[in-house]
Amino acid sequence: MKNLLDFEKPIFELQAKLEELKKQSRSLGVSSEEEIKKFEEKIAETQKQIFSNLTPWQKVQLARHPKRPFTLDYIRNTFSGFNELHGDRLYAEDRAVVGGFAYLEDKKVMVIGTQKGRDTKENILRNFGSAHPEGYRKALRLMKMADKFGLPIVTLIDTAGAYPGIGAEERHIAEAIAVNLREMMLLEVPTIAVVIGEGGSGGALGIGVTDRVLILENAYYSVISPEGCAAILWKDRAAAPKAAEALKITAKHLLELKLVDEIIPEPLGGAHNDSKMTGATLKTHLLKQLDQLESLTSAERLKQRYARFRAHGHFIEKQIPAA
């Protein structure tokens, strides 16, 4: 079956057998309710067992699932009244980044996110979700507009990283991201980032310096992709599963390391199994976080934001006593 991940095969096989049983039951005119019920229970139990024990690499695969909801899907399912804005007013329009005014319930916000494509044509249009410098400059333009009008900012992160091509380097991709990191630290309005799929390197951080960072249950956030890490440390991209384990990039690890503030649960099997439910869950968490942030003054938010990012990467190593 297309888009079927290796660890999903036992579930698919059981579902195929269930469909065959139902088909036979209809064609023979025989009631098989008891057997069907047992099959459904077995499928539910298998799903729970598999998705409760996913390895970090399997979670990376889920985060990259081609049917997983993208930024525009969440804009449809979580927000309303979206009015997209285009261009960085300096060079061009980058369709790997989308953004504009929207409503979150009755709150007017600025929502910005990285957008991938569903097929080859759309992926070329969206540059596979990897933004050029103009994408980050567009995002910053919209953030400053939101700051001017006192609107909260929500960013949705789903990118393997910023585009590393020659054109992007010629137009100063590193400088564009660095400016975003600096300017996002100074925004006076409430800001929230959500990692909805892939959170790769500086490309993710370029729209991720916010008061709160949330992450979906099966998303990942990392300084480098598992394949990139494997190629550097083990000289073999096939060591990606080992790298994913070592990098501590899953939502659970990131929460333990205090790199994210909250994990947003997904339906069993991943967000792509029920994108509307995931969108509704995201809305609940965003509203809760916004209420908390809006109760603070801008000076308090700025102080907490600064302290939050200054604390990243501080560790105390314990010495192991001699045997």
Secondary structure in CASP SS format (residue, H / E / C, confidence):
PFRMAT SS
TARGET T0000
AUTHOR 0000-0000-0000
METHOD secondary structure of the structure
MODEL  1
M C 1.00
K C 1.00
N C 1.00
L C 1.00
L C 1.00
D H 1.00
F H 1.00
E H 1.00
K H 1.00
P H 1.00
I H 1.00
F H 1.00
E H 1.00
L H 1.00
Q H 1.00
A H 1.00
K H 1.00
L H 1.00
E H 1.00
E H 1.00
L H 1.00
K H 1.00
K H 1.00
Q H 1.00
S H 1.00
R H 1.00
S H 1.00
L H 1.00
G C 1.00
V C 1.00
S C 1.00
S C 1.00
E H 1.00
E H 1.00
E H 1.00
I H 1.00
K H 1.00
K H 1.00
F H 1.00
E H 1.00
E H 1.00
K H 1.00
I H 1.00
A H 1.00
E H 1.00
T H 1.00
Q H 1.00
K H 1.00
Q H 1.00
I H 1.00
F H 1.00
S C 1.00
N C 1.00
L C 1.00
T C 1.00
P H 1.00
W H 1.00
Q H 1.00
K H 1.00
V H 1.00
Q H 1.00
L H 1.00
A H 1.00
R C 1.00
H C 1.00
P C 1.00
K C 1.00
R C 1.00
P C 1.00
F C 1.00
T H 1.00
L H 1.00
D H 1.00
Y H 1.00
I H 1.00
R H 1.00
N H 1.00
T H 1.00
F C 1.00
S E 1.00
G E 1.00
F E 1.00
N E 1.00
E E 1.00
L C 1.00
H C 1.00
G C 1.00
D C 1.00
R C 1.00
L C 1.00
Y C 1.00
A C 1.00
E C 1.00
D C 1.00
R C 1.00
A C 1.00
V E 1.00
V E 1.00
G E 1.00
G E 1.00
F E 1.00
A E 1.00
Y E 1.00
L E 1.00
E C 1.00
D C 1.00
K E 1.00
K E 1.00
V E 1.00
M E 1.00
V E 1.00
I E 1.00
G E 1.00
T E 1.00
Q C 1.00
K C 1.00
G C 1.00
R C 1.00
D C 1.00
T H 1.00
K H 1.00
E H 1.00
N H 1.00
I H 1.00
L H 1.00
R H 1.00
N H 1.00
F H 1.00
G H 1.00
S C 1.00
A C 1.00
H C 1.00
P H 1.00
E H 1.00
G H 1.00
Y H 1.00
R H 1.00
K H 1.00
A H 1.00
L H 1.00
R H 1.00
L H 1.00
M H 1.00
K H 1.00
M H 1.00
A H 1.00
D H 1.00
K H 1.00
F H 1.00
G C 1.00
L C 1.00
P C 1.00
I E 1.00
V E 1.00
T E 1.00
L E 1.00
I E 1.00
D E 1.00
T E 1.00
A C 1.00
G C 1.00
A C 1.00
Y C 1.00
P C 1.00
G C 1.00
I H 1.00
G H 1.00
A H 1.00
E H 1.00
E H 1.00
R C 1.00
H C 1.00
I H 1.00
A H 1.00
E H 1.00
A H 1.00
I H 1.00
A H 1.00
V H 1.00
N H 1.00
L H 1.00
R H 1.00
E H 1.00
M H 1.00
M C 1.00
L C 1.00
L C 1.00
E C 1.00
V C 1.00
P C 1.00
T E 1.00
I E 1.00
A E 1.00
V E 1.00
V E 1.00
I E 1.00
G E 1.00
E E 1.00
G E 1.00
G E 1.00
S H 1.00
G H 1.00
G H 1.00
A H 1.00
L H 1.00
G C 1.00
I C 1.00
G C 1.00
V C 1.00
T C 1.00
D C 1.00
R E 1.00
V E 1.00
L E 1.00
I E 1.00
L E 1.00
E C 1.00
N C 1.00
A C 1.00
Y E 1.00
Y E 1.00
S E 1.00
V C 1.00
I C 1.00
S C 1.00
P H 1.00
E H 1.00
G H 1.00
C H 1.00
A H 1.00
A H 1.00
I H 1.00
L H 1.00
W C 1.00
K C 1.00
D C 1.00
R H 1.00
A H 1.00
A H 1.00
A H 1.00
P H 1.00
K H 1.00
A H 1.00
A H 1.00
E H 1.00
A H 1.00
L H 1.00
K C 1.00
I C 1.00
T E 1.00
A H 1.00
K H 1.00
H H 1.00
L H 1.00
L H 1.00
E H 1.00
L C 1.00
K C 1.00
L C 1.00
V C 1.00
D C 1.00
E E 1.00
I E 1.00
I E 1.00
P C 1.00
E C 1.00
P C 1.00
L C 1.00
G C 1.00
G C 1.00
A H 1.00
H H 1.00
N H 1.00
D C 1.00
S H 1.00
K H 1.00
M H 1.00
T H 1.00
G H 1.00
A H 1.00
T H 1.00
L H 1.00
K H 1.00
T H 1.00
H H 1.00
L H 1.00
L H 1.00
K H 1.00
Q H 1.00
L H 1.00
D H 1.00
Q H 1.00
L H 1.00
E H 1.00
S C 1.00
L C 1.00
T C 1.00
S H 1.00
A H 1.00
E H 1.00
R H 1.00
L H 1.00
K H 1.00
Q H 1.00
R H 1.00
Y H 1.00
A H 1.00
R H 1.00
F H 1.00
R H 1.00
A C 1.00
H C 1.00
G C 1.00
H C 1.00
F C 1.00
I C 1.00
E C 1.00
K C 1.00
Q C 1.00
I C 1.00
P C 1.00
A C 1.00
A C 1.00
END
